[in-house]
């Protein structure tokens, strides 16, 4: 049962990160900002649910991974949610440089967190050919 909960949490993380990545492909100045607010709001709630689920599994001690890898993964997920929070706040402000930086940080930390999450599902070393 542990494999199902881990894979479901990674699925939620993929939705949040992939949706944010898909938003990057839309022309920001040609679409109303309400579209970005509503889309980012839904993706943000999904990211919060994933972080809550993964941190509760970690607190229970049921995650099956190395201690440093799991901690690093949760740290990257937390940074992703914090950067996503900054991006959400920037949608209501007129600070384009802050919006661009927070969006870029959330994309980069989201990718790193996804790579760390995916590493938990196979047994090859991190620097191997399979990886």
C-alpha positions in Angstrom: 0.0 0.0 0.0 2.9 2.3 0.6 3.8 2.3 -3.1 0.3 3.5 -4.1 0.4 6.5 -1.7 3.9 7.4 -2.9 3.0 7.2 -6.5 -0.2 9.2 -5.9 1.7 11.9 -4.2 4.2 12.0 -7.1 1.2 12.2 -9.5 -0.1 15.2 -7.6 3.3 16.8 -7.8 3.5 16.2 -11.5 0.1 17.8 -12.0 1.2 20.9 -10.1 4.6 21.2 -11.8 3.3 20.2 -15.2 0.5 22.7 -15.1 2.8 25.5 -14.1 5.1 24.4 -16.9 2.2 24.5 -19.3 1.3 28.0 -18.2 4.8 29.0 -19.3 3.8 28.4 -22.9 0.9 30.8 -22.9 1.4 34.5 -23.9 1.1 36.4 -20.7 0.2 39.8 -22.1 -2.4 38.6 -24.5 -4.6 36.6 -22.0 -6.5 38.1 -19.1 -4.7 37.8 -15.8 -7.8 36.1 -14.3 -6.9 33.0 -16.3 -3.5 32.9 -14.6 -4.9 33.6 -11.2 -7.5 30.8 -11.4 -5.2 28.3 -13.0 -2.4 29.0 -10.6 -4.8 28.8 -7.7 -5.9 25.3 -8.6 -2.4 24.1 -9.2 -1.3 25.7 -5.9 -3.9 23.8 -3.9 -2.8 20.6 -5.6 0.9 21.4 -4.6 -0.2 22.1 -1.0 -2.0 18.8 -0.8 1.0 16.9 -2.1 3.3 18.6 0.3 1.0 18.0 3.2 0.6 14.3 2.3 4.3 13.7 1.8 5.3 15.5 5.0 2.8 13.5 7.0 4.2 10.3 5.5 7.6 11.4 6.4 6.6 12.3 10.0 5.1 8.9 10.4 8.3 7.3 9.1 6.7 5.3 6.3 8.7 6.7 3.4 10.9 4.0 2.0 14.0 5.9 0.9 17.3 7.1 2.3 17.1 9.7 5.0 19.1 12.4 3.2 17.3 11.8 -0.1 13.9 12.1 1.5 14.8 15.2 3.4 16.3 16.8 0.3 13.1 15.9 -1.6 10.8 17.5 1.0 13.1 20.5 1.1 12.8 21.0 -2.7 9.1 20.5 -2.5 8.8 23.1 0.2 10.9 25.6 -1.8 8.7 24.9 -4.8 5.6 25.7 -2.8 7.2 28.8 -1.3 8.2 30.0 -4.8 4.8 29.2 -6.1 3.3 31.2 -3.2 5.5 34.2 -4.3 4.3 33.7 -7.9 0.6 33.6 -6.7 1.2 36.8 -4.8 2.8 38.5 -7.8 -0.3 37.9 -9.9 -2.0 40.5 -7.8 0.9 43.0 -7.9 2.5 45.0 -10.6 6.1 43.8 -10.2 7.0 42.0 -13.4 10.5 41.2 -12.4 9.4 39.6 -9.1 6.8 37.6 -11.0 9.3 36.4 -13.5 11.9 35.4 -10.9 9.4 33.6 -8.6 8.0 31.8 -11.7 11.5 30.7 -12.8 12.5 29.6 -9.3 9.3 27.6 -8.9 10.0 25.9 -12.3 13.6 25.1 -11.4 12.9 23.8 -7.9 9.9 21.9 -9.2 12.0 20.1 -11.7 14.7 19.3 -9.1 12.0 18.0 -6.7 10.4 15.9 -9.4 13.7 14.3 -10.2 14.3 13.5 -6.5 10.8 12.1 -6.2 11.3 9.9 -9.3 14.5 8.5 -7.9 12.6 6.9 -5.0 10.9 4.5 -7.5 14.0 2.6 -8.8 17.0 1.0 -7.3 19.8 2.2 -9.6 22.5 4.5 -8.2 21.9 8.2 -8.8 24.9 8.6 -11.2 24.3 5.5 -13.2 23.5 5.0 -16.9 19.9 4.0 -16.1 19.3 7.2 -14.3 
